[in-house]
Amino acid sequence: MKRYKLFLLLHIFSGFTYLYSNAITKKSVLIVAERVFDWQQNHPTGVKLWEWEYGAFYSGLIDLYKVDPEIKYLKAMTDMGNQYQWSVRPRPYDANVLAISHMYLDLYNIIHNPEMIDKTIYCLNASFERDPKVPDVTFAGNRYWWSWWSWCDALFMAPPTYAKYAKISGDQKYLDKMDELWTITHKYLYDNEEHLYFRDDKFFKQKTTGGKKVFWSRGNGWVLAGLSKVLQSMPNDYSRRPFYENLFKEMASKIKELQLNEGYWPSSLLDSSHFGGMESSGTAFYCFALAYGINSGLLNRSEYEPTVLKAWTALLGNIDTDGKLGYVQRVGESPDKVSAGDSEAYGSGAFLMASSEVYKLLSE
């Protein structure tokens, strides 16, 4: 794999060669984000575009579009939505189906076409008519594990959709429902000692080869990114906002502590010897979330900015000259080995999210 040197980014754009040294600029951020977008568009994974893998990609693309409103980004999103008639998978209790609605709702805020969100609204409303109504967030051995938010990834997939639509509609009941469901999952999966989420209940007693608890990097990346997107839409005077802000700060502090010297986070957060340290998807989600924390005033810039820029530089080192982001752990549910050639749409999406917040972080 042809890789960028740690402090050297070569980019071919409109027939010219741009060469960047260790200086990170707004322009360089947008250039590399475009390259990652172009590569992903030209290399479809074969997964249907309304699935969660692409939901994360389009969630990142709409974030990028907000800071860099290129026509081709808009076309990619509207083409996707029109192809699928702005639908979500017909499985309304499954958090995964709502990942694509991040983009639908944000794009609706720009275009104001009700067809973009009518099916999302139908899916959200189904959560008020559950049967059975008794929560069951067990995962192991539960054939209906998807009916409640029983895995930590769900906290990225669905909650931002509830929060975004609550803001659009002005109806707090959607935010209250999100809070109700998040709280149930939080009480079950959050480790109050480590300030991290177990992926699901299969991992409560598992240990790494080094005897540490197993906390999956991308799993906690899903949570911290989802938390960031919820806070972006949640009113400042919402009564439960302090819980989400405190959770964000608590997790951010732990994540900062666990960053490796090279700028990455290991696949298994508490034990870098457990499948190694280089992994792009969790790192990109953390880069996004911590940059958002600084930009929103939740995190201290002087304390967290070096962490963000170190992560950003590490991610650049995993992008080849075609724009492919490598070292993205494949679809899974736990820490695993990763190789340079591994890439997935959600990894590209996480990088585009990070691009949007790093762009905001930088001065002109």
Backbone hydrogen bonds, N-H to C=O, Kabsch-Sander energy under -0.5 kcal/mol:
donor,donor_aa,acceptor,acceptor_aa,energy
3,R,1,M,-0.7
4,Y,319,I,-1.2
8,L,5,K,-1.8
9,L,20,Y,-1.5
10,L,8,L,-0.5
11,H,9,L,-0.6
11,H,18,Y,-1.7
13,F,11,H,-0.6
13,F,16,F,-2.5
16,F,13,F,-2.0
18,Y,11,H,-2.4
18,Y,16,F,-0.6
20,Y,9,L,-1.5
20,Y,18,Y,-0.5
25,T,23,A,-0.6
29,V,25,T,-2.0
30,L,26,K,-2.0
31,I,27,K,-2.1
32,V,28,S,-2.1
33,A,29,V,-2.1
34,E,30,L,-2.1
35,R,31,I,-1.9
36,V,32,V,-2.1
37,F,33,A,-2.5
38,D,34,E,-3.0
39,W,35,R,-2.4
40,Q,36,V,-2.3
41,Q,37,F,-2.7
42,N,38,D,-2.0
43,H,39,W,-0.7
43,H,40,Q,-0.8
51,E,48,K,-1.9
54,Y,51,E,-0.5
55,G,51,E,-2.1
56,A,52,W,-2.3
57,F,53,E,-1.0
58,Y,54,Y,-3.0
59,S,55,G,-1.8
60,G,56,A,-1.8
61,L,57,F,-2.1
62,I,58,Y,-2.4
63,D,59,S,-1.1
64,L,60,G,-2.2
65,Y,61,L,-2.8
66,K,62,I,-1.5
67,V,63,D,-0.8
67,V,64,L,-1.1
68,D,64,L,-2.1
70,E,68,D,-2.8
73,Y,70,E,-0.7
74,L,70,E,-1.7
75,K,71,I,-2.9
76,A,72,K,-1.9
77,M,73,Y,-1.8
78,T,74,L,-2.7
79,D,75,K,-2.8
80,M,76,A,-1.7
81,G,77,M,-2.5
82,N,78,T,-2.7
83,Q,79,D,-2.3
84,Y,80,M,-1.8
85,Q,82,N,-0.9
86,W,81,G,-3.0
87,S,84,Y,-1.4
91,R,89,R,-2.7
94,D,91,R,-1.9
95,A,93,Y,-0.6
97,V,94,D,-1.3
98,L,95,A,-1.6
99,A,96,N,-1.5
101,S,98,L,-0.5
102,H,99,A,-1.4
103,M,100,I,-0.6
104,Y,100,I,-1.5
105,L,101,S,-2.5
106,D,102,H,-2.0
107,L,103,M,-2.8
108,Y,104,Y,-2.1
109,N,105,L,-1.5
110,I,107,L,-1.1
111,I,107,L,-2.8
112,H,108,Y,-2.3
116,M,113,N,-2.2
117,I,114,P,-1.5
118,D,114,P,-1.2
121,I,117,I,-2.5
122,Y,118,D,-1.7
123,C,119,K,-1.9
124,L,120,T,-2.5
125,N,121,I,-2.6
126,A,122,Y,-1.2
127,S,123,C,-0.6
127,S,124,L,-1.3
128,F,125,N,-1.6
129,E,126,A,-1.7
130,R,127,S,-0.5
142,N,139,F,-2.1
143,R,141,G,-0.8
145,W,142,N,-1.4
147,S,144,Y,-2.2
148,W,145,W,-0.8
150,S,145,W,-0.7
150,S,148,W,-2.2
152,C,199,R,-2.6
154,A,151,W,-1.6
155,L,152,C,-1.9
156,F,153,D,-2.2
157,M,153,D,-1.5
158,A,154,A,-2.0
161,T,158,A,-1.3
162,Y,158,A,-1.5
163,A,159,P,-2.6
164,K,160,P,-2.8
165,Y,161,T,-2.3
166,A,162,Y,-2.3
167,K,163,A,-1.7
168,I,164,K,-2.1
169,S,165,Y,-3.1
170,G,166,A,-1.8
172,Q,170,G,-0.7
174,Y,171,D,-1.3
176,D,172,Q,-2.6
177,K,173,K,-2.2
178,M,174,Y,-2.1
179,D,175,L,-2.5
180,E,176,D,-2.4
181,L,177,K,-2.5
182,W,178,M,-2.9
183,T,179,D,-2.5
184,I,180,E,-1.6
185,T,181,L,-1.8
186,H,182,W,-3.1
187,K,183,T,-2.3
188,Y,184,I,-0.9
189,L,185,T,-2.8
190,Y,186,H,-2.1
191,D,196,L,-3.1
192,N,190,Y,-0.8
195,H,191,D,-2.3
196,L,191,D,-0.9
198,F,189,L,-2.7
203,F,200,D,-1.8
204,F,201,D,-1.1
208,T,212,K,-2.8
211,G,208,T,-2.0
214,V,206,Q,-0.8
215,F,213,K,-0.8
217,S,267,S,-2.9
220,N,216,W,-2.2
221,G,217,S,-2.2
222,W,218,R,-3.0
223,V,219,G,-1.6
224,L,220,N,-2.6
225,A,221,G,-2.4
226,G,222,W,-2.5
227,L,223,V,-2.9
228,S,224,L,-1.8
229,K,225,A,-2.1
230,V,226,G,-2.2
231,L,227,L,-2.4
232,Q,228,S,-1.7
233,S,229,K,-0.9
233,S,230,V,-0.9
234,M,230,V,-1.5
238,Y,235,P,-1.6
241,R,238,Y,-1.8
243,F,240,R,-0.8
244,Y,240,R,-1.2
245,E,241,R,-2.6
246,N,242,P,-2.6
247,L,243,F,-2.3
248,F,244,Y,-2.3
249,K,245,E,-2.4
250,E,246,N,-2.4
251,M,247,L,-2.7
252,A,248,F,-2.8
253,S,249,K,-2.2
254,K,250,E,-1.6
255,I,251,M,-2.9
256,K,252,A,-2.6
257,E,253,S,-1.7
258,L,254,K,-1.3
259,Q,255,I,-0.7
259,Q,256,K,-1.0
260,L,264,Y,-3.0
263,G,260,L,-2.1
265,W,279,E,-0.5
267,S,276,G,-1.0
269,L,215,F,-2.6
269,L,267,S,-0.6
271,D,268,S,-1.6
274,H,271,D,-1.8
275,F,273,S,-1.3
279,E,277,G,-0.7
280,S,327,Y,-3.6
283,T,279,E,-0.8
284,A,280,S,-2.7
285,F,281,S,-2.2
286,Y,282,G,-2.4
287,C,283,T,-2.4
288,F,284,A,-2.4
289,A,285,F,-2.7
290,L,286,Y,-2.8
291,A,287,C,-1.8
292,Y,288,F,-2.5
293,G,289,A,-2.4
294,I,290,L,-1.9
295,N,291,A,-2.7
296,S,292,Y,-2.4
297,G,293,G,-0.5
297,G,294,I,-1.1
298,L,293,G,-1.5
299,L,293,G,-2.2
304,Y,300,N,-2.3
305,E,301,R,-3.0
308,V,304,Y,-2.0
309,L,305,E,-2.7
310,K,306,P,-1.9
311,A,307,T,-2.0
312,W,308,V,-2.7
313,T,309,L,-2.3
314,A,310,K,-1.9
315,L,311,A,-2.4
316,L,312,W,-2.1
317,G,313,T,-1.3
318,N,315,L,-1.9
319,I,316,L,-1.5
320,D,318,N,-0.5
320,D,324,K,-2.2
321,T,2,K,-0.6
323,G,320,D,-1.8
326,G,318,N,-3.2
326,G,324,K,-0.7
327,Y,339,S,-1.1
328,V,342,D,-2.2
329,Q,327,Y,-0.7
342,D,339,S,-1.5
347,G,344,E,-0.6
348,S,344,E,-1.7
349,G,345,A,-2.4
350,A,346,Y,-2.3
351,F,347,G,-2.0
352,L,348,S,-2.2
353,M,349,G,-2.2
354,A,350,A,-2.4
355,S,351,F,-2.6
356,S,352,L,-1.9
357,E,353,M,-1.6
358,V,354,A,-2.9
359,Y,355,S,-2.4
360,K,356,S,-1.4
361,L,357,E,-1.7
362,L,358,V,-1.4
